[in-house]
Amino acid sequence: MKMVLAIINYDDAQDVMSSLMKAGFSITKLATTGGFLKTGNVTILIGIEEEKLDECFQIIREHSSSRKQIVPTTGELGMGFFPSMPVQVEVGGATVFVLGVERFEKL
């Protein structure tokens, strides 16, 4: 038994979760934040058998994509004022961890 812990961009999360549930996976959703932009993420917990890992990863891969986004930067006050300039950053995608599970019970 394995525990898949997938951290997914908020914009991709609904597609990933609905696709996983359509494929028969039971998921638990946690709202999380983090990263450079302090943007919203969704952390999904999935308890599955090891032979289902590839299918789970494929669904996450298909429905969470990396993309470029322009974000404004803040001005600096100090020796002088530096006007803000937009910066292009990469957002989206997923970070996925697989953990071993010693015991699993649905109560």
C-alpha positions in Angstrom: 0.0 0.0 0.0 1.2 3.5 -0.9 0.2 7.0 0.0 0.4 9.5 -2.8 0.7 13.1 -1.6 0.2 15.4 -4.6 0.6 19.2 -4.3 -1.2 20.8 -7.2 -1.8 24.4 -8.3 -5.3 25.6 -7.4 -6.1 26.3 -11.0 -5.5 22.7 -12.0 -6.9 21.0 -8.9 -10.5 20.6 -9.9 -9.6 18.8 -13.2 -7.1 16.5 -11.4 -9.5 15.6 -8.6 -12.5 14.9 -10.8 -10.4 12.8 -13.2 -9.0 10.8 -10.3 -12.4 10.1 -8.9 -13.8 9.1 -12.3 -11.0 6.6 -12.5 -12.1 5.1 -9.1 -9.5 6.7 -6.8 -10.6 7.8 -3.3 -9.0 11.2 -2.5 -8.7 13.5 0.5 -8.3 17.2 -0.4 -6.4 19.7 1.8 -6.2 23.4 1.0 -2.6 24.6 1.3 -0.5 27.6 0.3 3.1 28.0 -0.4 5.8 28.6 -3.0 7.3 31.8 -4.4 4.1 33.5 -5.1 2.3 32.3 -2.0 -0.5 31.1 -4.3 -3.1 28.6 -3.4 -2.4 25.0 -3.8 -4.4 21.8 -3.2 -2.8 18.9 -1.5 -4.4 15.6 -2.4 -3.9 12.4 -0.3 -4.5 9.1 -2.1 -4.1 5.7 -0.6 -3.5 3.1 -3.4 -2.0 -0.2 -4.2 1.5 0.0 -5.7 0.3 -1.4 -9.1 -2.0 1.6 -9.5 0.8 4.2 -9.1 1.4 4.6 -12.9 -2.3 5.2 -13.6 -2.5 7.8 -10.8 0.6 9.6 -12.0 -0.6 9.6 -15.6 -3.9 11.3 -14.6 -2.1 13.9 -12.5 0.4 14.6 -15.4 -2.4 15.0 -18.0 -4.4 17.5 -15.9 -1.8 19.6 -14.3 0.4 21.7 -16.6 3.2 24.1 -16.1 2.7 27.5 -17.7 4.2 31.0 -17.7 2.6 33.8 -15.9 3.5 37.5 -15.6 3.4 38.9 -12.1 4.2 42.4 -10.8 7.1 42.9 -8.5 7.1 45.4 -5.6 9.0 48.7 -5.6 12.0 49.0 -3.3 12.4 52.0 -1.0 16.0 52.6 0.1 18.7 54.5 -1.6 16.3 55.2 -4.3 12.9 54.1 -5.6 13.0 51.3 -8.2 9.7 51.1 -10.1 8.1 47.7 -10.3 8.6 45.6 -13.4 6.6 42.5 -14.2 8.4 39.2 -14.0 7.6 36.1 -15.9 7.4 33.0 -13.7 6.4 29.4 -14.2 3.3 28.2 -12.3 1.2 25.1 -12.3 2.2 21.5 -12.5 2.4 19.2 -9.6 4.8 18.0 -7.0 4.1 14.4 -6.1 5.5 12.2 -3.2 4.9 8.5 -2.7 5.1 7.2 0.8 5.1 3.7 2.1 2.0 2.8 4.3 2.5 0.3 7.0 -1.2 -0.1 7.8 -4.4 1.2 6.2 -8.0 0.8 7.6 -11.2 2.5 6.5 -13.3 2.9 9.6 
